[in-house]
């Protein structure tokens, strides 16, 4: 990861995904009383969004850029389970090799 002006550059989809997704998912309870698991963004990603920073993944074939979504398997906080987390992402710019 490198930063230039107001843009942060990532070498790969995996590097950007690791940056965006918190290392755990949390168990929540709906209004009807059922439990579900929800992924969360990392504090660093949320801070950068708040500051208006943009992100570039240095891969012209980036799946994350195409889908505008990151996916990662993470631990469920307080359990021995893991779950797949999918989160939409913002402020991605397309990478064009010079």
Secondary structure, 3 states (H helix, E strand, C coil): CEEECCEEEECCHHHHHHHHEEEEEEEEECCCCCEEEEEEECHHHHHHHHCCCEEEECCCCCHHHHHCEEEEEEEECCCCCEEEEEEECCCEECCCCC
